[in-house]
C-alpha cells in the first residue's frame, strides 16, 4: 500500500534541496488550508439553522458551484496516483474510460434522473423509493447506504489519506529535525483528517462543503495541469537515448531512439506510446475487457453519479432543475478533460522514469524476498502465522522462478502440496488457487490473508516520480500537497454530510422524530456527524491489515453488494410504471445474496461482470413479479416542490456536445487493428 503514497515523499523530500524552497512550500500549504477553513466557516455563519439549509444548502446552489463540487467530491489521491499508475502500465489510455463513461453518465443523470428527484422534492435518494415503492424499501436502502458510506467509503478514503501523510510527516521529520522523537502514526492521522472534514460539515452542512470544494476542486485541476506541463516540457527536452518506449512498440525503437531528436514533446509522446494510446482492451483483459466496457462499467457509474447520496446531494440542493442540469453537464465537461491531466502524465512517467519505477518495486519487495528465502530455507518455522505471497502477472512473466518459489511457499503455509516439476507457471498457479478455494470451503476455521502484490515495476510511483523530479520548489510542491489534501478532505466531508442526511431524514425523522422541529433535526444531523467520524476514524487504521487487499479492492468488492440492486430498483421504478411495491424490497435484498454467491462460487468472474449478472438477474425477477402481480394503476409521480422544473436549453446543447465529443474521443483513441473478442 505504501507504493500508492510515494507522492508524499516526492513532495516532502527536502534534505538535499535546501530550506528556502521548503519553507515556501510549507507557507503555501498552510495558507491554502487556512483559506479553505476560512471559506467554509464564513459560509457557515451565513447559513440559517433550518433542515433544508443545513442538508441541502437551502436549495440555492448555482450551476458552477455544483459542477466544481461534484468533481472535488469525486477526485482524490486515488485518481492522481492509482489512475496515473494504470496509465503508466500497459493499460494506457484505456483507463480514461472511467472518466469518459462518467461524463456520459452525468448527462444521463441530468436529463433522466434529476427531473424525477427534484419533482419529488426529496432530501435523500432513499426517500424516492418510498414515493415509488414502499417505506420498507426506503428504510432498507437508507441502512445500506449509511453502512456503506461510513464502514467502506469513509474508512477507505481516510485510511488512504492517513497513509499518504504518514510518509509526508516522516520525511518532514527527517528533513527538518523537528519532532524527531514524536512519530505520527496512522491512527493519529486518521483522526486529523476525519476531524478536519467533520468540522465544517458540522458547522455549515452542504453549503460549507460546496464552497470548500470550490477551492479544493479548482486546486486539483490546476495542480494536475502543472504536472502535465513539466512532464511534456521534460519529454521534449530529454536525450532520446534516456527514454523508454511502450513495450508494444519497443522493437521499433531498438537502437533508433535518435530518430526522435528533431521531434517536439507531442510528437515524441505519440511515437513512444502508440501501443498505449487506445481505449479498447481485448475481452481476455483482467482490468477492463471490452465486454465490461460495453456493459459492466455503466452499472457502477450510473449508481455512483445518479444514486449515491454523497454525490447527487449537490444537485438536490440546486436552486432549479435548470441550474442542476447545467451543473451536471459542467462536471461532465471537466470529466472529459481530467484524463489529459492525469492519464497523460502517467504515460509520460513510463517514458522518463521506467528505471526508477523498477528500482522502487525492488525496494518495496525486499522484505517479501527476505521472508521467502527464510521460508524456503526452513529458517522460518512459524508458517501458520504467515500471510500468503502474491505477485503481479508481469512479475510472473519476468521472474518465473521467484514466482514459482512463492507458490511453493504458499502451499507450505496452508499445508497443501503442489507439483514442483510442473513446467507451466500458469497451470501451477491455477492448481494452487483451486486447492486454496477447496480448503477455504471445507475448513470453517481456515483463515488466511495475502500480502500486497510483489511487482516487477512500481507503476503507482509514476505520478510521485514526476512531482519529485520535475516540479520545482518555491511553493509549487506545497500547492500540490495542499491540493491532494483538499481532495481527500472533500471526499471525506461529502461522505459524512451524506450519511448524516440519510440518517436524520430517512431513519431518525421517520421512526423517532416525526414531530421534530427543523432546529432539532439539524442538531441530530450534527450529532450524527460526530458519531460517524468517531466510528470511521476508529475503523480506518484497521485497513492496514493485508487481508483487505488494499483500498481499491476493498471499495470495489463491497460496493458491488448494493449498487446493482439499487440501480435495478430505480430502473424498474422509472421505466415500468406498473411494477408493484414489492419490487423495491426484492431488488435491494436480493442483490447482496446474488453478488455474494457469485463472489464465493465463481471467483474467476471479475467484479464488473459480477455486477452485470446481479443487475440483470434482479431485473428479470422484477419483470416476472410485475407480470404476475402488476399495480392496479400505473405509477404517476406527484410534484412536491416549488422549484422551477423547466429544462435548461443550454444544458441540453452542452450535453449533446459532451456525447458527441466522447464518441469522437473514443474514435480517435480506438485501436481498429485489435479484435474485440479473443
N, C-alpha and C positions, 0 to 999 in steps of 0.2 A: 504493500500500500504506500510505503514511503516514496516510491517512484512517482506517484501522482503529484507529489508536492515539492518536487525539486525546484519549482519556480521560486519557492520561498527562499531557497538557498541562493538562487541567482540574484534575487532582489537584495539580499542582505549580505552578500559576500564582499566584505569591505576591508579585510585585513591588509590587502596589498594595494588598495586604491586611494589611501589617504582618508582623512576625516572631513575635509571640506565638502566634497560632494556628498558624503554620507550624511552630514548634518543637514544639507539642503533637502535630501530625500526624507529625512525624519520630519523636517518642518512642513514639507508639502503633505506628507501623510497625515500629520496631526491636524493641520489646517483643514484638509478635506473632511476628516472625520468630524471636526467641530462644526463645519458648515452643514453637514448632514443632520447632526443632532440639533443645531440651532433652527434649521428649517422645519424639522419635524415638530419640535416643541412650539415654535411660533404658530404653526398651523393649529396645533392642539389647543392653544389658548383662545383661538378664534372660533373653535367648534363649540356647539351647544351640547347639552347632555342628553338629547333625545336618542332613542334607539336607531332611528333612520340616519341621523347624523353620524353616530358612532360606527355603526356597522356598514352603512352604505354611503358615507360621506355626504349625507343629505340629498342623495340622488342629484348631485350637482357637478359631477366630473366632466371636464371638457375632453374632446377627442384626443388632443395632443398629450394630455396628461394620462389618459387611458392607454394610449399606444405605447408610450415610453415605459409606463409602469408594468404593462404586460411583459415587455421584453426583460426588464430588470428583475421581475419576479421569476422569470423562466431561466435566464442565463446565470450560470455560476462558474466556479473554478472547474467544474466537471467538463464544461464545453471547451474552455480555453486549454485545458490540459488533456482531457480524455479525447475530445474530438480532433484536436491537433495531432495527438498521438496516433489515432486511427488513420488520419490522412498521411502521416509520415510512413506508416506501414503500407502494405500492398493495396489497402483499401482505397487510398487516394480520394478522389472527388466523390466517390460513391457515398461516403459518409454524409455528404451535403444533403442527401435525401431526407434526413431527419429535420433539416431546416426548411427545405423547399416543399416537402409534403405538409409541413406545419403551416406554411404560407397558404396553401390551398385549403387546409382545414380551417384556418381563420376566416377565409372568405365564406366557406360553408356555414360556419357558426354565425357570422354577421347577418346572413340573409335567410337562414333556415332555423337556427336555434334561438337567437336573441329576440326576434319579434314575439315568439311564444312566451319567453321568460318575462319580458317586460310587460306584455299584455296581462300576464297573470299577477303582476305586482308582487313577486316573491322576493324574500330576503335571501333564501338559500336554494340551491338546486334540489335537495330532497323535498322541499316544500312543493315543488311542481308535481312530484309523484302523488301527493295526496290529492291534488286537484284532478289528476288524470286517473289514478287507480284507487289508492286507499291510504288511510293513515298508517296502517301497518307497513306498507311499502316505504313511506316516508321515514318512519322510525328505524327500520332496518338499514336503509341507506345512510341515515344520519350516524348511526352507531358505527357502521363500516368505515365511513369517511373520517370520523373523529379518530378512530383507532389507527387508520392508515396514515393520516396526516401527522399524528404525534409519534406513534411507535415505529413508523417506517420512514416517512419523508423527513420529518423534523430531525429525528435522531441521525439519519444518514448524512444530511447536509451539515448538521452541527459537528458531527464527528469528522467529516471531510475538512471543514474549516479549522477544527482544532488540530488535526494532523498537519495541515498547511502551516499554521502559525507556531506549532511546536518546533518546526525547523527554523522559522523566522527568528524566534526568540533565542533558540540555541546558538544560531550564528551571530546574533547580536551580542550575546554574552562573550563569545569567543573574540569578536572583533573589538568590542569596547572595553571589556573587563568589568562592566557594570553588572551587578547582581550575579557575579560569577559563582557564588556559593548558594544561590537561591534558584534552583531549577524550576521551570514552569512545566507542568505535566498536562496530559490530555484532559484530565478531569477539570482542572482549573480553567483551561482554555475553552472547554465546552460551556462552562458556566459563564465565562466572559462573553462569548458570542450570543448565547441564549438570553442573558440578562440585557445586553445592549439592544437586541432586537425587540425584546418584550417591553422595554422602557417606553419607546414611542408608540407601540401598539396599545399599551395600557393607557397612555395619556390621550392619544388622538384617534385611535381606530384606523379605519380605512383611509381617511383623508391624510393623516400623518404618513401612512405607508406610501401613498401615491406620490406625495411631494418629495419624500426622501428618495423614492425610486427615480424621480426625475433627475436628480443629481447623479445617483449611482448608475442608472441606465445610460445616461449620456457619457459618463466616465468610461464605461465599458467599451462603448463604440469607439471613442477617441483613443483609448488605450490599445485596442486591437489594431486600429489604423496606424498608430505609432510603430508597433512591432512590424506590421506589413511593410511600411516604408523602409525601415532599416534593413529588413530581410532582403527586399528587392534591390536596394542600393548595394548591399554587400555581394549579392549574387552577381550583379552586373560588373562589379569591380574585381572579383576574385580571380586568382590564377586558375585557368581551366583545368590544369592538372590536379588541383586540390578538390575538384568537385566530384560527386558520386552520382552517376545516372541511376534512374529507377531500374530495378533488376530486370524488368521485362525487356528493356532495350539496352542493357549494359553492353551486350556483344557489339552493338552498332558503334559504340564509342571506344571500344578497346584500342588503345594506342592512338586514338584520333580525337581526343578531347581538345587539342589545339585548334580544331576547326571552329570552336566557339569563341575564339579570341576576338573576332570582329563583331560579335553579336551583343546586343543590348540585353538588359535584365529580362524583359518579357520573352524575347526570342530564346534565351538560354533556358528559361523556365519551361517553355513549351518543348524544346528539343530534348531536355534531360528527363522529362516526365510524361512522355507520350503514353506510356502504359498505365499511368495513374489518372490521366485526365478523361475518365469515363465514368458514367453513372451506373452502368449495368454490370453486375457480377453474375456469374453463372449460377444455375439452380443448385449446384453442389456446394456453393459457398456457405460457410458456417456463420458469417457475420450478417450479411444482408443479401440472401439469394434473391433472384429475380421473382420467385414466387411470393416472397414476403413483401417485396417492393410493390407488386401489383395489388396485393390484398392485405397482408398481415400488418403492415406498418400503419394502415389507416385506422385500425381499431384503437391503439394507444393514443394516436394523435387526436382523433375526434373526441375521445374521452377526456384527454388532458386539456384541450383548448376549449371544449364546449361544456363539459360536465364536472370538471374538477373545481371545487369551490374556491380554492386559493388563487386560481387564475381568473375564472369567469366573474368573480365578485367585483372586479374592477368595472366590468361592463354593466353589471346590475346597478352600479352606482352612477351611471351616466344620466345626464340631465334630459335626454330624449333618445328615442330609438336612432335618430339620425346621427347624434353625437357618438353613441355606442358603435354604430356601424363604421363611422369614419375612424374611430379609434382602433377597431379591429383590422381594417384594411391598412391603416398606417403601420400597425405592428406587422402585418403581412409583408409590406414593402421592406421593412427592416429585416425580416426573416430572409428575404431574397439576397440581401447584402451581406449578412453575417458570415456565410461560408467564405467570402473573399477575404475577411479579416481574421478568420480562424483556421479554415482548411488550407488556404494557400500558404500561410506561414509554416504550417506543419509539413507540407510537401517540400518547401524550400529547406527546412531544417535538415531533412534527409540528405539533400544535395550538399549542404555545407558541413554538416557535423555527424555524418554516419559513424565515423570512427569513435567519436565521443560517446555516442549512444551505445555502441558495442562495449566500450570500456565501462560505462555506467551499469550495464547489465551484468558484466562480470563481477563488479564490486557488489552489486545487490545480491548476487548468487553465492558469494564467498562463504557465508555461514552455512548455507544449504550443502555446498560441496564438501565442507569440512564434516558436517553431520553424516553425509552419505558415506564418506570414507570411514568414519568411525563405525557405522552400522555394518558396512560390507567387510570390514576387517575384524569384526567381533569385539571392538573396544566398547561399544555401546550395548549394554545388556538390558536396558530399560525400554524395550521395544513397545510394550503395551502403552506407554505414555507418549509415544511419538505421534506427531501429525504425519500425514502421508505426503509424499513428494508429488509435485505436479509440474508439468513443463509445457511450453507452447509447442504448436506444430512445427514452427520454424526451428526451434531448438532440437526437436526430434530429428528433423531432416539434416541439420548441420552437425549435430553431435549424437549420432545414433548409439554409440557405445555408452555414453553417460546416461542417456535416456533409458537404455536397457538396464543399466545398474539401478536406476531409480525405481523401475518397475519391479525388479527383483527385491529391492529393499522394501517396497510397499507390500509385496507378497509376504515377506518375513514379518512385517509389523502386524498384519491382520491374520497371520498364520494360515496361509494357503500356499499352494505350490504352483509354479509356472515352469514351462518347458524352457530351460536355459539354452537349448540347442535350436530354438525357433529362429529362423533367419529373418523373417519379416517382422519388423518392429510394430507395424500396424496390427497384425494378427495377434501379436503378444499383448499389445495394449487392449485390444478387444477382449481377449481371454481374461485379462485382469479385471476389466470392468464388469464382465459377466459374473466372475466369482465374487467380486465385491458386492454386487447387487444381490446375488443369491444369499450371501452371508448376512447382509443387512435385513433381508426379508425373513430368514429362518431363525435368527437370534435376536429377540426383542431387547436384550441387554447390550447388543453391539453398538458401540459409539465410535465415531471417527471424525476427523477433520482434515482438510487439506491445507497445507501452507500455500502462500501465493505462488503463482507460476514462476518457474525458473525460465528466463527468456534468453534468447541469443542476442537480441538487440532491445534496448530500453526505449521504445518508441514514445512512451509517456514523457520522456525527457526532452522532446522536441521543442515545445514552447519555452520551457525553462532555459534551455540552452540558448535560444535566440535572445532572450532577455539578458541572460548572464553575459553573453559575449558581444552583443550588438548595441543594446540600449545604453546610452551614456548616463552617468550620474548627474548631479546638479538638479535633482528634482524629478527627472523622468522615471526613475525606478520607484521612487516614493509614490508617484502618481499611479503607477501600475499596481503597486501593492495596495494602495487605497481603493483602487477600482475593484480589485478582486475581493478585498474585504467587504466592500459595499455590495458586491454581487452575492456573497454568502449571506450577509445580513438581510438583504432584500428578500431572498428566498425564505429564510427562517421567519422573518416578520410576517410575510404573506401567509405562511402555514399557520402560525399562531393566531393571526386575525381570522382566518377562515375557520379554524377549529373552534374558536370561541364563539363565532357567529352561529355555527351549526348547533353547538351545544346549547347556547342560550335560546335561540329561536325555535329549534326543532325538538329539543328534548326538555329543557327546563320550562319554557313558557307553555308547552303543550301538556305537560304532565304534573308540573309543580307550581306554576305561577300564572294561571290563566288570567288572573286579575291584577297581575303585577304592573306597576307603572313603568313608563319609559325609563325614568331615572333608575329604578330598581333593576331593570333588565340590563342597563349599561353597567351597573355595579356587578351584576352576575357575570357579564362578559369579561370585565376586568379581572375578577377573581378567577375565572376560568383560565385566562392568560397566565396568571401566577401559577396555578396548579399544573397546567400543561408544560410550562417551562421547567418546573421542578422535575416532573416525570421525565420529560425529554432529555434534559441535561444529565439526569441520573442514568438513563439508558444509553446515551450516546457513546460513552467510553467503552461500553460492552462490545461494540462493533470491532474493537481491536482484536477480538478472538478470531483466529484464522478460519474457524468453522463457517463463518458467514460468507467467506469467499470474496470480500471486497464490497464496497458500497454500490457499485453499478449492478452487480449480480443481485445483491440484496434488494434493491429497489425494483428491478425488473421482475424478479421472480414473485415477490409478494404483491406488486401492483396487479399482476395477472389474476390474482384470486378475486378481484372485484370489478376491474374495468370492463371485461367483456359482458358481464351480466348487467352492469349499469347501462352501458351503451345499448344493449339489446332491449332493456326495459323502455328506454326513451325512444328507440327506433320504432318499436311496436306501438308505443303511445302516440307518437307523431303520425305514423303512416296508416295504422289500422284503427279506424275510428270505432269499430265495434269490438275491439279486444276487451275482454272482461277485466274486472278489478284484480282477480287472482293472478293475472299475468305479471303484474308488478312484483309481487312477493315471490312467485316461482322463478322469475328471471334472476332476482338477487340471491336467493338461497341456493339455486341450482349451480350457479357459477363456481363457487369455491369447491363444490363436490366434483364437477366435471374436470375443472382445471387441475385440482389436486390429484385425481385419478390418473390423468394424462402425465402429470409430473412424476408420479411414482411408477406407473406401469409402462409408460412409453418415454423413458428418459432421453432417448435419442432425438425426440421432437423438440426443436428449438422453441423458445418462449413465444415468439411472434406467431408461429404456426399453431402452438397450443391455444393461443388466444383466438385464432381463426376458427379452429374446431369447436371451441367452447361457445363462441358467439353464435355460430350457425346452428349448433345443436339446440341452443336455447330458443333461437328464432323459430326453428321448425316446431318445437314443442309448443311455443306460444300460439303459433298459427293453428296447430291441431286443436288446442284448447278453445281458440276463437271459433273454429268451425263447429265444434261440439256444443259450445255454450256461449254464444255471442251476446253482447249487450243488447238490451231491448231497443235502445235508441243510440244513434251514433253520437259519439262524444263531441261536444262543442265547447271550446274554451271561453269562459266568461271573462270579460275585461274587468280588472280590478285595479286600475291605475288612472291617474290624471295626466300622465306623461303624454307628450306628443308622439304618436306611433307612426308618423309618416316616414317612408323610406327616404334615405339620402341619395339623391341623384348622383352627386359627385362620388359617393362611396360605391355606387353601382358601377360607374365608369372605371374607377380605380381598381375595383375588384375584378372586373373583366380584364383589365390590363395586367393585373397580377397573374391571372390564369394564363393569359397568352404568353407573358414573359416566362413563366415557369415552364410551359411547354417548349418554348424556344430554347431555354437553358438546357433542358433535357436533350433536345435535338442536337444542340451544339456539343454537348459532352457525352453523347451516346456512341459507344463503340459498335458500329454496324457489322464488324467482322466477327464479333463474339456471338456464338449461338445462345439463344435464350435458355435452352434446356440441354443438359448434357448427362 
